[in-house]
Amino acid sequence: MKAIYKSINRVIEVFLIVIFSLLVVDVVWQVFSRYVLGQSFSFTEEFARFALIWLSLFGAAYLNGQQAHLSMDYFIRDLEGDALRKRHRIIESLMLIFALIILVIGGGNLVYTTFLLGQKSPAMNISLGYVYSVIPISGLLIMFYSVYHIINPKY
């Protein structure tokens, strides 16, 4: 399972770097075309928005996997040993349930509905289902990381 964990981390790291690089190029191109060429392209703003959505959700899943996400440590800062491990298992289980219900099931329904209704983005003319597909995918990643952290506790 550790090999799968490392492989998924590496794929997400590369994917995040690619998305961020494309976002930077897109924004620089938008600024250049607007102020130097005197003409802005409509797809650049839309692409930047979609890239930021993907960057945020995949970044959140990645940080969850690294246990580097924001957290309140009020309930665990005085715990040690078995009590700390038990509390972390509870926290990881709650994150798994949240990811399943909200991101995977809810996001999956959103993607299905969007494809069913045939919604397309105005400037790029792509189905919004592809854009929203990041929601259940990141939910599955968060679930994988939660299971991994339950099986292989850090503390």
PyMOL commands that set and color helices and strands:
alter all, ss='L'
color gray80, all
select helices_A, chain A and resi 2-35+42-66+81-117+128-132+134-151
alter helices_A, ss='H'
color red, helices_A
deselect
rebuild
show_as cartoon
